[in-house]
């Protein structure tokens, strides 16, 4: 489970992953998270993290994320409450909050969240070729929305249910004048739209821990549909699915891996198609630089405890975006690799503060977040 400056969960609910997860771009390290040792009640742990942001997508600023992890009486798993906010020198800002709960002896799993903000970012276009050129126009997106998911256990370790996601997004493009006509003023392109999706969601979970697993499998998938009768301005389908695996090597080290796919239907707006930089896939690429209707990503990670509360990780990955899975080929693969440092912020729940540095194809990025990448 990863919490990267929760403020940005606003995107999680509404904007394109590029806007929704600005914390996946380059940033500098900050003061380590502090756990409140004077817990309000047994089994309750607080983790807070200030995160200086240095991100080519949204500028420089500060994000703050806070978590409360607690185990209500009778619950077999800990619940999580989170909130956060971010502000940068490009006048981008966002706030969000979420709750994850396990009810009736983990028979039901409930997740809900909401947020909003204004993000001034760079739009590189659609397709792998557009992302590789590195050219962009300025884009301002004012977005707000929320998600709700209820899953029910239908077999051991298996949960199925419904998920809803809705958002209102106001997009405004600012196109710069030609270099030979700096005095030319071009009109701004502006549009306001709403997406409203309902669909099936499911997961299979054999992990020994939600926050820092060392064994088990976690698979999660969503098959969402945006329809006019739900209040959406677009009609399209959206599929997201991923499988994570964890295998302990010895007392101090383990191997983790993740495979994920995404496919957006033909009617999807540009801000709700697949892209790198969202959902913890392929660290090393600025969020939103590579986006298209189909995407896959594979990554593996070696994690090792060093001493005291310190640990380290090394990871590699590969992925691709295209108009469809059939158009993908090995010549367009995007590689990524990196190293990370872990500091145990909560001993009770084994929650880490994470710092990663990753490189991609002629790009690099630094990450600072609560939890593991996957």
CORJO-V265306 format. One record per backbone hydrogen bond with DSSP energy under -1.0 kcal/mol. NH is the residue of the N-H (numbers start at 1). CO is the residue of the C=O. If there is no record, write none. Layout:
# CORJO-V265306
nh=(NH	NH)
co=(CO	CO)
This chain:
# CORJO-V265306
nh=(3	8	9	10	11	12	13	14	19	20	21	24	25	34	39	44	45	47	49	51	53	55	59	61	62	63	64	65	66	67	68	69	70	75	79	80	81	82	83	84	85	86	87	88	89	91	93	94	95	96	97	98	99	100	101	103	107	108	109	110	111	112	113	114	115	116	117	118	119	121	123	127	131	132	133	137	138	139	140	141	142	143	144	145	146	147	148	149	150	151	152	153	154	155	158	159	160	161	162	163	164	165	166	167	168	169	170	171	172	173	174	181	184	189	191	193	195	197	198	199	200	201	202	203	204	205	206	208	216	218	219	220	221	222	223	224	225	226	227	230	231	232	233	236	238	239	240	241	242	243	244	245	246	247	249	250	254	255	256	257	258	259	260	261	262	263	264	265	268	272	274	276	277	281	285	288	289	292	294	295	296	297	298	299	300	301	302	303	304	305	306	310	311	312	313	314	315	316	317	318	319	320	322	327	328	332	333	334	336	337	338	339	340	341	342	343	344	345	346	351	353	354	355	356	357	358	359	360	362	365	367	369	370	371	372)
co=(370	5	6	7	8	8	9	10	16	16	17	21	22	48	37	41	69	67	65	63	61	59	55	53	87	51	85	49	83	47	81	45	79	72	70	100	68	98	66	96	64	94	62	92	60	88	118	86	116	84	114	82	112	80	110	108	103	103	151	101	149	99	147	97	145	95	143	93	141	139	137	291	127	128	129	123	174	121	172	119	170	117	168	115	166	113	164	111	162	109	160	107	158	158	155	203	152	201	150	199	148	197	146	195	144	193	142	191	140	189	138	178	181	173	171	169	167	165	225	163	223	161	221	159	219	157	217	215	246	244	204	242	202	240	200	238	198	236	196	227	228	227	194	226	224	263	222	261	220	259	218	257	216	255	253	253	303	247	301	245	299	243	297	241	295	239	293	237	265	269	292	290	281	278	282	276	286	274	322	262	320	260	318	258	316	256	314	254	312	252	310	307	342	304	340	302	338	300	336	298	334	296	294	324	325	329	330	319	317	359	315	357	313	355	311	353	309	351	351	346	343	369	341	367	339	365	337	363	360	358	356	354	3	352	1)
